[in-house]
Amino acid sequence: MRSNALLFVLPLLGTITFTPLSPFIETCSASTTAERRSLQKEQKSIQGQLTSIKKDIDKKQAAIEKASDHLRASEKAISDSNRTLKQLAEQRTDVENRLADLKRQAAIVGMQVKDADALIGQISQAQFVNSRRSPWQNAIEGGNPNDVTRMSAMLRYMEREQTRTIDQLENRQKNIESVTAETIASQKELAQIVADEKKNRAKLEQDKSSRQSAVALLRRQLNSQKERYEQLQKNQQQLSQLIESIDRQIALNARKEKERLAKEKAKREAEAKQRAAQQKPQMAKPDPRRTTVAPAVGNFGNLRGKLTMPTKGSVAARFGQKREGAAANLAWRGLLIRAPQGQNVVATASGTVVFSDWMRGFGNLLIVDHGSNYLSVYANNESLLKSRGDRVKQGETIATVGNSGGEDEPGLYFELRYKGKPFNPQPWMARR
Protein backbone atom coordinates (compact mmCIF):
# COMPACT_ATOMS: atom_id res chain seq x y z
CA MET A 1 0.00 0.00 0.00
CA ARG A 2 2.92 2.33 0.76
CA SER A 3 4.52 2.10 -2.68
CA ASN A 4 1.13 2.42 -4.40
CA ALA A 5 0.44 5.62 -2.48
CA LEU A 6 3.77 7.12 -3.53
CA LEU A 7 3.33 6.05 -7.14
CA PHE A 8 -0.03 7.81 -7.05
CA VAL A 9 1.57 10.99 -5.66
CA LEU A 10 4.09 11.39 -8.48
CA PRO A 11 1.70 11.68 -11.46
CA LEU A 12 -0.57 13.81 -9.32
CA LEU A 13 2.23 16.34 -8.81
CA GLY A 14 2.21 16.96 -12.55
CA THR A 15 -1.38 18.21 -12.29
CA ILE A 16 -0.73 20.53 -9.35
CA THR A 17 -0.17 24.20 -10.16
CA PHE A 18 3.04 25.15 -8.33
CA THR A 19 3.42 28.42 -6.50
CA PRO A 20 5.18 30.98 -8.75
CA LEU A 21 8.93 30.48 -8.71
CA SER A 22 9.60 34.23 -8.73
CA PRO A 23 7.43 37.38 -8.60
CA PHE A 24 7.38 37.79 -12.39
CA ILE A 25 6.20 34.23 -13.22
CA GLU A 26 2.47 33.42 -12.92
CA THR A 27 0.62 30.18 -13.51
CA CYS A 28 -1.34 30.31 -16.73
CA SER A 29 -3.59 27.28 -16.26
CA ALA A 30 -6.47 27.26 -13.77
CA SER A 31 -8.41 24.24 -12.53
CA THR A 32 -12.17 24.19 -12.42
CA THR A 33 -13.98 24.12 -9.09
CA ALA A 34 -14.87 20.47 -9.57
CA GLU A 35 -11.26 19.60 -10.39
CA ARG A 36 -10.01 21.46 -7.31
CA ARG A 37 -12.48 19.64 -5.08
CA SER A 38 -11.47 16.31 -6.60
CA LEU A 39 -7.80 17.21 -6.18
CA GLN A 40 -8.30 18.22 -2.55
CA LYS A 41 -10.14 14.96 -1.88
CA GLU A 42 -7.33 12.97 -3.51
CA GLN A 43 -4.69 14.93 -1.59
CA LYS A 44 -6.52 14.25 1.69
CA SER A 45 -6.68 10.54 0.87
CA ILE A 46 -2.98 10.44 -0.02
CA GLN A 47 -2.04 12.39 3.11
CA GLY A 48 -3.99 9.88 5.20
CA GLN A 49 -2.11 7.01 3.58
CA LEU A 50 1.22 8.77 4.11
CA THR A 51 0.35 9.40 7.77
CA SER A 52 -0.51 5.73 8.20
CA ILE A 53 2.76 4.73 6.55
CA LYS A 54 4.70 7.09 8.81
CA LYS A 55 3.02 5.58 11.89
CA ASP A 56 4.02 2.11 10.72
CA ILE A 57 7.60 3.30 10.25
CA ASP A 58 7.60 4.90 13.72
CA LYS A 59 6.29 1.66 15.26
CA LYS A 60 9.04 -0.31 13.55
CA GLN A 61 11.65 2.18 14.76
CA ALA A 62 10.27 1.92 18.32
CA ALA A 63 10.47 -1.89 18.13
CA ILE A 64 14.09 -1.72 16.97
CA GLU A 65 14.94 0.75 19.74
CA LYS A 66 13.28 -1.53 22.32
CA ALA A 67 15.29 -4.50 21.08
CA SER A 68 18.45 -2.39 21.27
CA ASP A 69 17.58 -1.42 24.86
CA HIS A 70 17.16 -5.10 25.78
CA LEU A 71 20.51 -5.83 24.17
CA ARG A 72 22.19 -3.06 26.16
CA ALA A 73 20.52 -4.28 29.38
CA SER A 74 21.63 -7.87 28.83
CA GLU A 75 25.18 -6.78 28.05
CA LYS A 76 25.26 -4.72 31.26
CA ALA A 77 23.87 -7.69 33.23
CA ILE A 78 26.59 -9.91 31.79
CA SER A 79 29.23 -7.37 32.81
CA ASP A 80 27.79 -7.14 36.35
CA SER A 81 27.61 -10.94 36.65
CA ASN A 82 31.22 -11.32 35.54
CA ARG A 83 32.27 -8.76 38.14
CA THR A 84 30.27 -10.61 40.84
CA LEU A 85 31.82 -13.93 39.87
CA LYS A 86 35.29 -12.43 40.22
CA GLN A 87 34.47 -10.99 43.65
CA LEU A 88 33.05 -14.32 44.84
CA ALA A 89 36.17 -16.14 43.70
CA GLU A 90 38.33 -13.67 45.66
CA GLN A 91 36.17 -14.07 48.79
CA ARG A 92 36.38 -17.85 48.57
CA THR A 93 40.17 -17.68 48.27
CA ASP A 94 40.38 -15.37 51.33
CA VAL A 95 38.24 -17.69 53.48
CA GLU A 96 40.21 -20.77 52.47
CA ASN A 97 43.51 -19.00 53.21
CA ARG A 98 42.19 -17.86 56.60
CA LEU A 99 41.14 -21.42 57.52
CA ALA A 100 44.55 -22.79 56.51
CA ASP A 101 46.30 -20.16 58.65
CA LEU A 102 44.11 -20.94 61.67
CA LYS A 103 44.89 -24.64 61.31
CA ARG A 104 48.62 -23.85 61.35
CA GLN A 105 48.25 -21.65 64.44
CA ALA A 106 46.18 -24.29 66.25
CA ALA A 107 48.82 -26.92 65.51
CA ILE A 108 51.62 -24.71 66.87
CA VAL A 109 49.73 -23.82 70.06
CA GLY A 110 48.82 -27.47 70.56
CA MET A 111 52.52 -28.43 70.42
CA GLN A 112 53.37 -25.63 72.85
CA VAL A 113 50.71 -26.78 75.33
CA LYS A 114 51.95 -30.35 75.02
CA ASP A 115 55.54 -29.25 75.73
CA ALA A 116 54.41 -27.14 78.70
CA ASP A 117 52.43 -30.06 80.15
CA ALA A 118 55.49 -32.30 79.80
CA LEU A 119 57.69 -29.73 81.57
CA ILE A 120 55.21 -29.39 84.43
CA GLY A 121 55.27 -33.17 84.76
CA GLN A 122 59.05 -33.09 85.08
CA ILE A 123 58.85 -30.29 87.66
CA SER A 124 56.28 -32.26 89.65
CA GLN A 125 58.54 -35.30 89.59
CA ALA A 126 61.49 -33.19 90.80
CA GLN A 127 59.34 -31.70 93.59
CA PHE A 128 58.36 -35.20 94.71
CA VAL A 129 61.99 -36.34 94.83
CA ASN A 130 63.11 -33.14 96.59
CA SER A 131 60.35 -33.42 99.17
CA ARG A 132 61.64 -36.84 100.24
CA ARG A 133 65.12 -35.41 101.02
CA SER A 134 65.66 -33.89 104.48
CA PRO A 135 68.08 -31.03 105.04
CA TRP A 136 70.04 -33.14 107.48
CA GLN A 137 70.51 -35.92 104.98
CA ASN A 138 71.93 -33.38 102.57
CA ALA A 139 74.26 -32.13 105.32
CA ILE A 140 75.47 -35.68 106.10
CA GLU A 141 76.25 -36.09 102.41
CA GLY A 142 78.41 -32.96 102.59
CA GLY A 143 75.87 -30.57 101.15
CA ASN A 144 74.30 -27.41 102.46
CA PRO A 145 71.11 -28.06 104.39
CA ASN A 146 69.58 -24.93 102.84
CA ASP A 147 69.96 -26.36 99.31
CA VAL A 148 66.87 -28.50 99.75
CA THR A 149 64.84 -25.46 100.73
CA ARG A 150 66.17 -23.39 97.83
CA MET A 151 65.50 -26.23 95.37
CA SER A 152 61.96 -26.56 96.65
CA ALA A 153 61.35 -22.80 96.21
CA MET A 154 62.84 -22.84 92.73
CA LEU A 155 60.67 -25.78 91.66
CA ARG A 156 57.54 -24.04 92.96
CA TYR A 157 58.49 -20.92 90.98
CA MET A 158 59.04 -22.95 87.82
CA GLU A 159 55.71 -24.67 88.36
CA ARG A 160 53.90 -21.32 88.68
CA GLU A 161 55.58 -19.97 85.52
CA GLN A 162 54.69 -23.05 83.50
CA THR A 163 51.14 -22.93 84.84
CA ARG A 164 50.90 -19.27 83.73
CA THR A 165 52.32 -20.24 80.33
CA ILE A 166 49.78 -23.00 79.99
CA ASP A 167 46.99 -20.56 80.93
CA GLN A 168 48.19 -18.17 78.23
CA LEU A 169 48.38 -20.97 75.70
CA GLU A 170 44.92 -22.18 76.64
CA ASN A 171 43.55 -18.63 76.23
CA ARG A 172 45.20 -18.49 72.86
CA GLN A 173 43.68 -21.86 72.04
CA LYS A 174 40.27 -20.49 72.98
CA ASN A 175 40.83 -17.47 70.73
CA ILE A 176 41.87 -19.74 67.90
CA GLU A 177 38.83 -21.90 68.48
CA SER A 178 36.61 -18.79 68.46
CA VAL A 179 38.17 -17.50 65.25
CA THR A 180 37.95 -20.99 63.81
CA ALA A 181 34.25 -21.08 64.65
CA GLU A 182 33.80 -17.71 62.93
CA THR A 183 35.75 -18.98 59.97
CA ILE A 184 33.61 -22.10 59.82
CA ALA A 185 30.57 -19.81 59.84
CA SER A 186 32.21 -17.86 57.05
CA GLN A 187 32.77 -21.14 55.28
CA LYS A 188 29.06 -21.84 55.56
CA GLU A 189 28.40 -18.36 54.23
CA LEU A 190 30.80 -19.19 51.45
CA ALA A 191 28.70 -22.24 50.67
CA GLN A 192 25.69 -19.94 50.41
CA ILE A 193 27.76 -17.57 48.30
CA VAL A 194 28.64 -20.48 46.04
CA ALA A 195 24.93 -21.27 45.77
CA ASP A 196 24.28 -17.61 44.94
CA GLU A 197 27.11 -17.81 42.46
CA LYS A 198 25.39 -20.72 40.77
CA LYS A 199 22.19 -18.69 40.64
CA ASN A 200 24.15 -15.84 39.14
CA ARG A 201 25.54 -18.26 36.60
CA ALA A 202 22.00 -19.34 35.75
CA LYS A 203 20.99 -15.69 35.47
CA LEU A 204 24.04 -15.07 33.33
CA GLU A 205 23.00 -17.86 31.02
CA GLN A 206 19.50 -16.39 30.83
CA ASP A 207 20.96 -12.98 30.06
CA LYS A 208 23.18 -14.57 27.46
CA SER A 209 20.18 -16.31 25.91
CA SER A 210 18.25 -13.04 25.93
CA ARG A 211 21.19 -11.28 24.35
CA GLN A 212 21.49 -13.96 21.70
CA SER A 213 17.78 -13.55 20.96
CA ALA A 214 18.25 -9.81 20.61
CA VAL A 215 21.25 -10.32 18.36
CA ALA A 216 19.29 -12.84 16.31
CA LEU A 217 16.52 -10.27 15.92
CA LEU A 218 19.02 -7.67 14.76
CA ARG A 219 20.53 -10.17 12.35
CA ARG A 220 17.10 -10.86 10.90
CA GLN A 221 16.71 -7.13 10.49
CA LEU A 222 20.08 -7.02 8.77
CA ASN A 223 18.93 -9.80 6.46
CA SER A 224 16.03 -7.58 5.54
CA GLN A 225 18.51 -5.00 4.24
CA LYS A 226 18.09 -6.51 0.79
CA GLU A 227 14.48 -5.43 0.85
CA ARG A 228 15.57 -2.06 2.21
CA TYR A 229 18.09 -1.80 -0.62
CA GLU A 230 15.40 -2.41 -3.21
CA GLN A 231 13.17 0.10 -1.47
CA LEU A 232 16.04 2.57 -1.40
CA GLN A 233 16.36 2.27 -5.16
CA LYS A 234 12.64 2.92 -5.48
CA ASN A 235 12.92 5.88 -3.13
CA GLN A 236 15.68 7.41 -5.22
CA GLN A 237 13.72 6.76 -8.40
CA GLN A 238 10.65 8.35 -6.85
CA LEU A 239 12.67 11.37 -5.76
CA SER A 240 14.06 11.71 -9.28
CA GLN A 241 10.55 11.45 -10.70
CA LEU A 242 9.35 14.07 -8.26
CA ILE A 243 12.15 16.45 -9.20
CA GLU A 244 11.62 15.79 -12.91
CA SER A 245 7.94 16.56 -12.40
CA ILE A 246 8.89 19.80 -10.67
CA ASP A 247 11.32 20.64 -13.48
CA ARG A 248 8.63 19.99 -16.11
CA GLN A 249 6.15 22.17 -14.24
CA ILE A 250 8.74 24.94 -13.88
CA ALA A 251 9.56 24.77 -17.60
CA LEU A 252 5.86 24.70 -18.50
CA ASN A 253 5.11 27.74 -16.35
CA ALA A 254 8.09 29.60 -17.80
CA ARG A 255 7.07 28.71 -21.37
CA LYS A 256 3.48 29.81 -20.78
CA GLU A 257 4.70 33.04 -19.20
CA LYS A 258 6.94 33.68 -22.20
CA GLU A 259 4.04 33.04 -24.58
CA ARG A 260 1.79 35.34 -22.57
CA LEU A 261 4.35 38.12 -22.64
CA ALA A 262 4.82 37.63 -26.39
CA LYS A 263 1.06 37.85 -26.96
CA GLU A 264 0.80 40.98 -24.84
CA LYS A 265 3.68 42.55 -26.73
CA ALA A 266 2.13 41.67 -30.09
CA LYS A 267 -1.20 43.05 -28.91
CA ARG A 268 0.40 46.31 -27.78
CA GLU A 269 2.28 46.63 -31.06
CA ALA A 270 -0.93 46.03 -33.06
CA GLU A 271 -2.80 48.59 -30.98
CA ALA A 272 0.02 51.08 -31.42
CA LYS A 273 0.00 50.58 -35.21
CA GLN A 274 -3.78 51.03 -35.27
CA ARG A 275 -3.55 54.26 -33.28
CA ALA A 276 -0.72 55.46 -35.51
CA ALA A 277 -2.76 54.79 -38.63
CA GLN A 278 -5.74 56.65 -37.20
CA GLN A 279 -3.94 59.64 -35.71
CA LYS A 280 -0.66 59.57 -37.69
CA PRO A 281 1.26 61.13 -34.80
CA GLN A 282 4.99 61.07 -34.42
CA MET A 283 6.09 57.70 -33.10
CA ALA A 284 6.57 57.95 -29.36
CA LYS A 285 9.00 55.98 -27.32
CA PRO A 286 7.44 53.08 -25.52
CA ASP A 287 6.65 53.63 -21.85
CA PRO A 288 8.95 51.34 -19.92
CA ARG A 289 6.39 51.18 -17.12
CA ARG A 290 3.92 49.50 -19.51
CA THR A 291 6.45 47.08 -20.93
CA THR A 292 6.53 43.72 -19.10
CA VAL A 293 9.99 42.28 -19.43
CA ALA A 294 11.19 39.39 -17.27
CA PRO A 295 14.11 40.53 -15.11
CA ALA A 296 17.36 38.66 -15.48
CA VAL A 297 17.47 35.57 -13.29
CA GLY A 298 20.66 35.11 -11.29
CA ASN A 299 22.93 32.45 -12.82
CA PHE A 300 23.34 29.68 -10.26
CA GLY A 301 26.30 28.40 -12.24
CA ASN A 302 28.28 31.46 -11.12
CA LEU A 303 27.87 30.42 -7.46
CA ARG A 304 30.37 27.53 -7.66
CA GLY A 305 32.56 27.75 -4.56
CA LYS A 306 30.18 30.29 -2.96
CA LEU A 307 27.30 28.16 -1.65
CA THR A 308 26.55 27.94 2.07
CA MET A 309 26.94 24.57 3.80
CA PRO A 310 23.37 23.69 4.83
CA THR A 311 24.35 22.70 8.39
CA LYS A 312 27.41 22.25 10.59
CA GLY A 313 28.60 18.72 11.28
CA SER A 314 30.75 15.84 10.08
CA VAL A 315 30.31 14.45 6.57
CA ALA A 316 29.51 10.75 7.09
CA ALA A 317 28.99 9.97 3.39
CA ARG A 318 30.11 11.80 0.25
CA PHE A 319 28.84 12.01 -3.29
CA GLY A 320 29.75 8.88 -5.26
CA GLN A 321 30.77 6.94 -2.14
CA LYS A 322 29.53 3.34 -2.03
CA ARG A 323 26.88 2.57 0.54
CA GLU A 324 27.33 -0.11 3.20
CA GLY A 325 25.57 -3.42 3.71
CA ALA A 326 23.08 -4.72 1.18
CA ALA A 327 23.17 -1.39 -0.67
CA ALA A 328 26.92 -1.63 -1.30
CA ASN A 329 26.59 -1.33 -5.08
CA LEU A 330 24.46 1.81 -4.77
CA ALA A 331 26.38 5.08 -4.51
CA TRP A 332 25.43 8.16 -2.51
CA ARG A 333 23.98 10.95 -4.64
CA GLY A 334 24.69 13.70 -2.16
CA LEU A 335 26.16 14.42 1.27
CA LEU A 336 25.12 12.78 4.55
CA ILE A 337 26.00 15.27 7.30
CA ARG A 338 25.82 14.03 10.90
CA ALA A 339 24.67 16.85 13.18
CA PRO A 340 22.87 17.30 16.54
CA GLN A 341 19.10 16.86 16.67
CA GLY A 342 17.29 20.17 16.21
CA GLN A 343 20.26 22.07 14.75
CA ASN A 344 19.36 24.67 12.10
CA VAL A 345 19.36 23.78 8.40
CA VAL A 346 19.87 26.78 6.09
CA ALA A 347 19.32 27.39 2.38
CA THR A 348 22.52 26.87 0.41
CA ALA A 349 21.46 29.69 -1.95
CA SER A 350 18.48 31.97 -2.57
CA GLY A 351 15.46 30.49 -4.28
CA THR A 352 11.85 29.35 -3.98
CA VAL A 353 10.56 26.35 -2.01
CA VAL A 354 8.84 23.99 -4.46
CA PHE A 355 8.34 20.98 -2.16
CA SER A 356 7.88 20.80 1.62
CA ASP A 357 6.34 17.56 2.88
CA TRP A 358 7.04 14.07 4.18
CA MET A 359 8.24 11.45 1.68
CA ARG A 360 9.01 7.80 2.32
CA GLY A 361 12.72 7.06 2.53
CA PHE A 362 13.58 10.77 2.91
CA GLY A 363 11.35 11.77 5.84
CA ASN A 364 10.56 15.47 6.09
CA LEU A 365 11.81 16.66 2.69
CA LEU A 366 12.30 20.21 1.41
CA ILE A 367 13.35 21.19 -2.15
CA VAL A 368 14.41 24.69 -3.24
CA ASP A 369 14.41 25.89 -6.86
CA HIS A 370 17.30 28.28 -7.59
CA GLY A 371 16.41 28.94 -11.22
CA SER A 372 18.43 27.93 -14.29
CA ASN A 373 17.31 24.29 -13.73
CA TYR A 374 19.19 24.04 -10.40
CA LEU A 375 17.57 22.48 -7.31
CA SER A 376 18.79 21.77 -3.77
CA VAL A 377 17.37 18.88 -1.71
CA TYR A 378 17.24 18.67 2.13
CA ALA A 379 16.05 15.34 3.62
CA ASN A 380 15.56 13.58 7.01
CA ASN A 381 14.66 16.87 8.73
CA GLU A 382 13.06 17.05 12.15
CA SER A 383 10.94 20.09 11.27
CA LEU A 384 10.15 21.90 8.02
CA LEU A 385 10.06 25.67 8.67
CA LYS A 386 9.17 26.78 5.13
CA SER A 387 6.20 25.97 2.90
CA ARG A 388 5.83 25.51 -0.85
CA GLY A 389 6.02 28.88 -2.57
CA ASP A 390 8.11 30.63 0.13
CA ARG A 391 11.04 32.71 -1.07
CA VAL A 392 14.24 32.02 0.89
CA LYS A 393 17.57 33.80 1.05
CA GLN A 394 21.01 32.22 1.15
CA GLY A 395 21.81 31.23 4.74
CA GLU A 396 18.18 31.54 5.89
CA THR A 397 16.94 28.81 8.25
CA ILE A 398 14.51 26.51 6.44
CA ALA A 399 14.41 23.36 8.64
CA THR A 400 15.99 21.60 11.62
CA VAL A 401 18.17 18.49 11.70
CA GLY A 402 16.44 15.20 12.55
CA ASN A 403 16.29 11.50 11.76
CA SER A 404 12.92 11.26 10.02
CA GLY A 405 12.44 8.70 7.28
CA GLY A 406 13.80 5.79 9.32
CA GLU A 407 17.37 7.00 10.02
CA ASP A 408 19.09 5.64 13.14
CA GLU A 409 21.06 8.82 13.87
CA PRO A 410 20.22 12.50 13.40
CA GLY A 411 21.67 14.18 10.34
CA LEU A 412 20.90 15.95 7.06
CA TYR A 413 20.90 14.34 3.62
CA PHE A 414 21.71 17.08 1.07
CA GLU A 415 21.72 16.99 -2.75
CA LEU A 416 22.30 19.42 -5.59
CA ARG A 417 20.65 18.70 -8.96
CA TYR A 418 20.87 20.19 -12.43
CA LYS A 419 18.08 19.32 -14.85
CA GLY A 420 17.07 16.58 -12.43
CA LYS A 421 20.52 14.94 -12.32
CA PRO A 422 22.51 14.92 -9.04
CA PHE A 423 26.08 16.27 -8.98
CA ASN A 424 28.81 16.60 -6.34
CA PRO A 425 27.93 19.47 -3.94
CA GLN A 426 31.31 19.81 -2.21
CA PRO A 427 33.17 21.79 -4.92
CA TRP A 428 30.29 24.27 -4.83
CA MET A 429 30.56 24.94 -1.09
CA ALA A 430 32.33 28.07 0.13
CA ARG A 431 35.55 27.37 2.00
CA ARG A 432 35.42 28.12 5.71
Secondary structure, DSSP 8 states (H G I E B T S, - for coil): -HHHHHHHHHHHHTTS----SSTT--------HHHHHHHHHHHHHHHHHHHHHHHHHHHHHHHHHHHHHHHHHHHHHHHHHHHHHHHHHHHHHHHHHHHHHHHHHHHHHHHHHHHHHHHHHHHHHHHHHHHT--HHHHHHTTS-HHHHHHHHHHHHHHHHHHHHHHHHHHHHHHHHHHHHHHHHHHHHHHHHHHHHHHHHHHHHHHHHHHHHHHHHHHHHHHHTHHHHHHHHHHHHHHHHHHHHHHHHHHHHHHHHHHHHHHHHHHHHHHHHHHHHHHH--------GGG---------GGGGTTTB--SS-SEEEE-TT-B-SGGGTTSB-SSEEEE--TT-EEE-SSSEEEEEEEEETTTEEEEEEEEETTEEEEEEEEEEE---TT-EE-TT-EEEEEB-TTT-SS-EEEEEEEETTEEE-SGGGB---
